[in-house]
Amino acid sequence: VLARAIVPNRSDTAAESRQETHAMEPSSAAAYVVVKFDDRNRFGENGVPALRLFSGGARVVVRMKPATIEKAGKRSQCAPRNSQNSATRLFIPHTPLPPCRYAKVALQEGGAEAQLMELLGVVGEYAAELRVYQLHFGVKPCRYPAEEAWALRPADAEAGGRLDCTHLRVFSVDNASTRDIDDALSLELAAGVADACPADDARATSEWATGVSGTLGVHVADVASRVPCDSPLFAWAFGRASSCYHGGVDGEGPGGSVPMLPPELAHGELSLNEGARRNALSVFLRIEGGAVVECWHAQTSLINNNATTYAAFGQDATPYGRAARALLRRLSGEHEPEELVAWTMIKYNSYLGALLSSRGDAGGIPAGAGLLRVQPVANEAATYGAARGAADARTHAGLALVDYAHCSSPIRRYADLHNQHVLASTLGAGGVLDATRLAVLNERAAQVSHYHAMTSAMELAHACRKEPKTFACRVETDEDGTALRVYTERGRVKVPLRDSYFAEPLAAHFAGAAGDVKVQLYGVLKNGRTQLRVRVQEVAAAALNLRSPLAAAAPGAPAA
């Protein structure tokens, strides 16, 4: 069914490939490869050469039935080459490439040969490539626990102990495609104060917000109040670690997600959906004179009155919308809606992170059971660590904060759900992570992070395959000069330089760049994966002139 949904009109070949599955020996391991069906390259009657993906270029011979080789080779043609490659301006004859397919295989002992398990799709197609990424990184298959095993607690199980905040004017701000609403905001001001906020945003921020007093509420869905730590869902969340997302490519496939928790819960019963009464864990920031003077938290019950988008919030002309925007700009020093909401989440996570670190033994849960997000050195990967120890062991260098925790996305991340249970003293002894389980969580979280980074780059590369796209953005060179970090509107992507003729001059060009620079990205299909490459016209021209013997011999050229 999945093969038909993702690769239409090829279900017959997928069915044939499923028949190839053999009982795997204990030593065999699954891998994903690019199989090249070319009659000139065969290893006996049933051996087809293949390139292992995500392996640094390793090659393997895949054994399959001759009938599968014949049918797959006829039906799976790669996309023909363009008559002119717009990235290089070189003419390329309009001829089909040899038939290439993605495949899942079982590696045999030694890794030189493999047995075909399933053909997955045509190389170069976005949907097929995305599926390979999802399978390789364990995003799919995703078989959630059956509904009868969820063991959810009733939403009103602890209604008497919750602060009723249904009177607050609560609103959430997310991307237009967001379906799992973890967080929302509220702003309490004295009567008439919001009405006095100027329509001009600059004046509202610099003048009106300076003298404002009130209460800013940051509210996060209290998933722990519904998902007990001894339930199958909690164990499932630990194994998944996080929801996984992909952005899609216009004309080739839509964006979507594979939620950490079942979609019925992530998008429905646990989400802070508009108009629905929900449990929340709220942090309140008391503001006086345009500055935060006090913070406190409470388990609350509330209703999201307005599930809006970043774009809509940025242009909200109502007095309440202008007031919220101006006050957040004053407090954060930021301007864009995404940055304003990010600031509230950092405040929320920092406040609760400090609580986790200062928490002693309570409710049968040992001190340090909470999880902090730790990054000893900026630009290195952050990991989860126990909420205890010296300050340097609890530091997030990138944010310049001590005791920063993930608490604001319990629908999407296990660590946030775990920390909610710690704060509520409902974790239970079995939920405390020892060193081994903490390492497992960090490994899985790193896999998800890698999946998101590689998928984002792949999707942008697909969007740039027909025609290069020009960006004016921040560009950084990595530590060893073999790749660039390009900050596009779709997020940060990594662009390798190692196979570029202009690698050294490109790295030198961006090494000292300050602020936004103009860069051109284009997509190439290399080793079975759609990848990004970068071009800067003046760098290429200068490098070619420098290396050309004709340029060196030109009149006026400097002597050697």
N, C-alpha and C positions, 0 to 999 in steps of 0.2 A: 504494500500500500504506500509506503514512504517513497519507494523508488518511482511509483507512478505519479505521486504528487510532485516530486522534485524534478524528474526527468521525463516529461510526457512523451508518449509515442515510442518509448524504448522499454516498455514493461516486458516485452517478449524476451529481449536479451537479458534483462535482469533475472527473469524467471529461469532462463537457461543457466545463468551463472550460479544461481542458488543451488542448482543440481550438482554443481561441482564440489560442494562442501564435503569434506571428508573428516572422519574422526581425527582430531589432532592429538599428537603425542604430547606427553607432559612437557617436553622440552621446547615445543613449538610456541611461537608468539605471534600475535597479530601485528601487521604492518600495513602501510598504505603506499601504493606505488603508482607509477605511470607506466602503463603497458603499451608498447609500440607494436601494433600489428602490421608488420612489414614482411612480405614473403622472402626478402633478401636476408633477413636476420632471423634464423631459426636455430634452435638447439634440439635436433631430433624432430620427431613428428609433433610432440606436444610441449615443446619448450619455447617460451617467448621472452625476449629480453625486457627488462623493466628497470626503472630508476626509482629507488626508494625515496619518498618524500621525507622531509624533516630529518635527514640523516647525513647531510654534508656531501651528497653526491654518490652514496653507495649504490651499487648495482646488484641485481639479482635475476636469476632465471625463474620464471613462473611456469609451473606445469599445469596444463589444463587439457580438456578434451579437444581433439582436432576439430570437431563440429563447432565447438564454441569459438575456436580461433577463426574459422571460416566465416561464421555468421557475424561475429562481432567486428571483424575486419571490414566486412561489406557495409555494415549499418552505421558504424561510428566514424564518420569523417571529421577531422578537425576543421575548424573554420579556415577558409582559404586565405592566403596572404593578400593584403591590400596591394593594389597596383602601385601605390606610392606610400611609403611610410612617412607620415607627417612629422615624426620626431627627428628623422635623419635626413628627409628630403631625398632619399635614394629610391630609384625605381626597383621594384621587386616583381617578377613575373607573377601573373594571377594563376597560380597552380596550387592544388590542394596538398597539404602536408600528409605524411603517412598517418593512417588512422591511429589515434591515441586515446586510451581510456584510463580513467582512475579505477583502481581496484583495491579491494581488501584481500590480503593474502595471509597465509599461515607460514611463517618462516620455519624452515627445517633446521636441524642441528648444523651449526657452522655458519648459517646465514647466507650461503651462496645460492641456495635454491629455496623455492616456496611453492605452496599449493594454493591455487585460486580458491577463494571463498565466495567473493561476490564482485561483479562489475558494477561500478557506481555511477558513471556518467562520462560525458565527453570532456576531454581536456580543453580548457579555454572558456567553458560555460560557467557563469557565475554561480548558478544554483548547485552545480555539481562540485565546484571547488569549495563552496561554503560547507557542503555536506561533509567533504573530506576533513575540513578543519574541525567541524563539530565532532566527528567520530574520533579523530586523532587525539583531541584534547578532552575526550570523555564528556562532552556536553550532551551528546546523544549516543546511544538511546537513553531516554529518560522515562523510566516506568515508576511513577509515583505510587506511594502506598495506597491501597484501596480505601475508599471513603469510610467503610465500616471500621477501619483500623486507625482513623485519625485521632480519636479520643479527645476531641476538643472540649474545653471547659465552657460552660454557658457564659455569654457576655456579661450577664448580670450576677455572676456568682459572688462578686465582692462589691456590689453596688453601694452598700452602706459605708464602705471605707474610701470611696472616691469623692473627689471634689467635683461638684456639678458645675461645669463650665459651658453648659448649653446656651447660656445667655450671651457668650462672647461672639463677636463677629469674626469668625474663623475663615481663613482662605488659604488655599494651597497654590503654589506656583511651580509648574513643571513644563517639560516639553509637551507639544501637542499630542505626541504619540504615547505618552505615559499612561499606563493602566494600573500600575501598582503604586498607589500614593502613600508613601511612608510618612511624610511630614507636612505640617501646615503652620501658619502663623496667625497671630491676633494682635491687635493694638487697642489698648484701653486709654482713652483721653477724656478729660473733663468736657462737659457739654459745651459745644461751640468752638472748641479749640481747632478741630479739623477744618471747620468752615472758614477759619481765618487763614488757612494755609494758602499762600499766593499761587496763582496759576502758573507763574514762571518758575520752572524747576530750579534754576540757579538761585533765585531769591529765596525760594522755599527752603533750600538746603543751607544756604549761608546765613540767612536771617531768622526765618521762622523757627527752624529746627533747633537753633542755638538755645532758645529759652523754653523749650518744651519739657514738660514732665508727664509721665504716664507709665504704663506697663506694657512691655512687649512680651508676648507669649510665643514660645517655640514648642510645638506639639508633635509628638511622634507616636505612631500607632503602637499600642501596648500589646504586642503579639504574645509576649510571655504570659499574659493573663489568660490567653486562650489555648496556647500550646504548652502542655506540661512537659517538664524535662525528662519524664520517664515514658513519654509517648513515642510511637514509631515515627511521627513527623519530626520530632526533635532530633532523633538519631539520623533520619534522612537528611535534615538540614546540615548536620555536621559533615556528612559524606559529600554533599554537593558544595558546601562552603559559600556559594554565591549564586545569584541569578546570572545568566549570560545573555548578552545582547548582540545584535548585528544591525547595522544601519541601512542595509539595502543599497541597490544601485538603480538609478532611474532607467526604466526600460528593460531591465534584466531581472529584477527581483525586489520585493518589498523588504523593509526592515521588520524586525520581530524580536522575540525573546524566548528563552527557556527559563521560566521562573524557578527559583530555589524551592518554593513551596507550590503545591498544586494550583493551577491557574484559577480554579473556583475560589480558592482562598486568597491568593496573591492579588487577584483583580477584583475580588468580590468581598467576601465576609471579613477579611482583615484589613482591607484598604480603606483609607479615609475618604471614601467616595462622597461626592456632594449629596447633601441631604440625609445622610445616614448617621445615626448615633453610634459612636465608637468609643472604645476605651483608649486612653492615651497616657503616656508618661511625659509630663510637661515641665519645662524649665521657664521660669518667669524672670525677666530682667527689668528691674525698677530703674526708671530713667528720670534724672533730674538735671535741668539745665543742659539738655542735649548730651548727657553722658550716663553710662551705666554705673549705678552706685551700689546695687545689691542684686543677688541672684538667689532663687530658691526653687525647689521642685516639688511636684505632687503627682500622684496618680489621679487622673481626671477622667471625666466623661464629657464628650463634646460633639458638636455637629459641624461639619465642614459646609459653610454656607456658599462658598464660591470656589470651585475647582477651575482656576484660570491658568493661562500660559505665560511664559516669560514675555512674549511679544505683547500680549494684552496688558499685563501688569505694567510694562514699561510705558504704555500710552494711556493708562487709566486716568481719565480726567475728572473723576468724582472727587469730592473733598477727601474722603477716606483714603482713596487710592493715592492721591497726591501726597497726603500726610504720611502714609506708610512709606512711600518711596523716598520722600525727603528725609525722614528720620533715619531710615536705614543708610542712606548715603552719608548723612552726618556722622553716624556711629561708626561706619565701616571705612569711610574714606574711598569707597568704590563708587562706580557709576552704573554699570550695566546690570540688568535684573538678575542674570545668572550669578554675578559676583556678589550681589546683595544677599541672595538666598544662601550662597556658599558661606558667607560670613556668619549668618545665623547658625548654620550647622556646625561650624568650627567652634563657636561660643558654646553651643549645646554639648558637643563632644568633649570640649575641654573641661567644662564644669562637672560633667558626670565622670570623666576620667579621673579628676582629682578626688571625687568621692570614692571611686573604686580603690585608689591607692591608699587612701586614709582609712579605709574600712578594716576593722579588726575581725577577729573570729566572731561570727554571729550566725544564729540559725543553723548551726551544724556545718557551716561553710567556712573553711579556713581563710585567713587573711591572704590576699594576693590571688584569689580565685578569679578575679576579673581579668580581662584581656586588654592590654594597651597596644596601640599601634606605635612601634618603635623603629626609629631610623637614626642610628648613631652618626652617619655621615650623609650630608645632602647629596642628592642625585643617585644614591645607591638604593637598592630595593628595600622597602619597609617590610617588617614582619610583625607577627603578633608575639607579645611577651607577657609574662605574668606581671600583675599590677603590684610589684614590690621591688625592693632593692634600692641601690643608690640612684641619685638623680640622673647620672649619665646613662644608666641602664633603662631609664624611663623617658628618654628624650626623643622627640621627633625633630630632626635637624631641619628638614625641609620647611616645616611650619614654625620653627624656632619656639617650640612648646615642650614643656614637661608634662607628663600625665595626659596625653591625648589618647582618646579611646574611640573606637567605632561604636556608636550607640544610636545613630540617627536613621538607620535603614534596616530594621529588624525583619522586614518582609523579604529583603534582598540579600542579606548577609547573615551568616551564622553567628559571627562574633557579636553582632549587635543584639541578637536574640539571647545569646549566652549572657551578655552583660546585663540585660534587663532582668534575667532570673537572679543574677548575683545581687543586684540592687534591691530586688524585692525579697531576698532571702528565700527563694523557692528553687534554687538550683539543685539541691540534693547532693549527697556525697558522690553519687555516680556520675554527676555532670562535671565534676572538677577535672581539668585536663592535666595529666601528668606530662613529663617531658616527651614521652613517645607520642601521645595523642596530639600534643601541641605541634610537634614536628609534622605529623600527618596533616593537620589543618594548614600549616604554613605551606607545605608542598602543594596541596590542592589549590590554595589561594593563589600561589604563584602560577600554577597552570592556567587558572582562569584569567589572570592578568596577562599572561602571554597570549592566550587565545584572543582577548580583546585587542591587544596591540597589533597582532598579526592580521586579524580580520579587518580592522580599520584600515591598515595599509593596503591590504588586498582589495578592499572595496574601492578605495580611492584610485588604485592602479587601474581597476576595471573602468572607472569613470573617465580615466585619462588615456585609454588605449586608442580610441579613434582620433582624438585630437589632444595635444598637450594643454594643460591648464596653467594659467599664470596666477601666482599668489603674491600678495604683499604681506609678509608676516615675519615673525621672529624665527631665525635659523641659528642652530648651535652645532658645533662640531663635537663629536664624542671624544673621549679621553685619548684614544689612540689614532684618531684621524681617519678611521675606516668607514664612518657613517655620519650622516647628518640627522639632527632632530629638527623637524619642520613643524611649526605650530600653525596648522590650518584651522579654519572655522569648524572642521569636523573633529578637532582634537590634535594631539601630537602624534606624528608618524615618524618612523625611522626609515631613512633612505640609505641603502648601502652604497659605498663608493668603490669597493674593492675591485670591481670588474670594469670600472670606467677608465677610458683612456686619459681623462682629465682629472683623475682622483686627487693628485697632489695639488694642482692649482685650485681646484674647487675647495679642498680642505683649507688651503691658505686664504682663499677669498673670504670664507665665512668665519675664519678663526677670530678675526678682529671686528666682526660686524656688530654694530650697535643699533638697537631699535629694529624697526621693520625693514626688510629688504625684499627686492623683487626676485622671485625664483619661479622657474618653469618645471612642472612635474609631468612626466609621461609614464604610461604603463607598458611593460614588456612581458611577454610570456617566456619564462626562462625556467628550464628544468621542471616543467609541469606546473609552475605556480605563476600567477600574475603578480608582478612585482613593480615597485616604483623605482624610477630613476630620475635624476635631476639634470637640468641644463641651465647654464647661464651664458647667454650669447657672447658677452664681452670676454668671459673667461676662456671659452672655446676659441674665439678669434685670436686672442693674445697668445694662447698656448700653441696654436697652429703656426702663427707667424714666427714664434720663437724657435720652433723645432724645424721649420722649413729651410732647406738649403737655399732655395730661391730667395727667401726673405733675407737670409744672411748675405747673399751676394748682391742684393739690390743696391742701387746708388745711394750713398749716404748712410749705408748700414755701418754700425760700429765695427771696428777691426776686432778679430778674435784675440 
